[in-house]
Amino acid sequence: MSVDAEKIKTESDSKKPLKQRMKLWWDGYEVKQKSKPAEVFDDLPTDDDGPPTVKGWSVSRQKSVITLFGDGMTRCIPDNVKTRLTMPMGVNKTMSVAELGSGLGGFAHWVVDQFDAYVDAYEEDDDLVGASTEMTKMAGMFRYIKYIKSDFEDFKPKEKSANVAYASEALFCVKDKQTCFNRIHSMMKAEGQFMMSDYMLDGLGEEDPAIQEWFAAEPDRPHLLDVKQARKMLTKAGFEVSIAEDTTEEYKANVLKAFSAYALQTSKGAKSGHLHNWVLREGELWTARVKAMEAGSLKVFRVYARVPAEII
């Protein structure tokens, strides 16, 4: 193939619809990167911790998501998205920050690096709390970040403890969202701010076949709102909602980019390894999410709310 023909093919591939490109990756398609040798994960463990699964957070699953999404990340939240989730709140080192769904601590580490702030990091999973605590000690940030094991279905944060709080894809499985939003409001200091990015319904509701198919792929059963319901519940909790932005297209593009970057770093040989099997299982989960978004049934919204100033 000539250079011009190869260039045209590459450009054509990049313009394919997202759903088709995701399927191409899933079926084994990958762009060859000649200038960089394929990375072989020789330093990763090959011990048998069971078949690849998205149930729970084994060490192998932790390694797979870090490989896909970056150090300390269990979800697809690139740095530019972290900026958009925190910038409207004007985070600085004088503020007390709370994160809901801290995963392996990657977002909290970023907040410390960017703002020199202290973070209360709330996480539901014991394995992630333990792993993120160790990773934070190794990074020398332990005095800045406090990990707190929490159940968001029965959330009990310290009242009036945070100037700002954020939650990125952390609350979509909470069934009693009104109580959760009430508790989040209770932990906010005067004129506190809350930023949430999460999966929300669009269309026929949870009975939509595309949503039901997605539910079957999730390790925990989602309980979804549409954006109007979310605004209503946050307002009832005492917040004033001023931003509700549909970020679905950007979200899908970021997921595809993460998996494409992984494909660029692997060869056929590396793909037969222990880690790759876990990445493939993770890919099934994310493909199901993207498929529901492509069907128009699932959206991702960024919602900003604040505690109104008291009228004296």
Summary of the structure (lengths in Angstrom):
residues: 312
radius of gyration: 20.3
end to end distance: 74.3
largest distance: 74.3
contacts: 965
relative contact order: 0.16
helix: 45%
strand: 17%
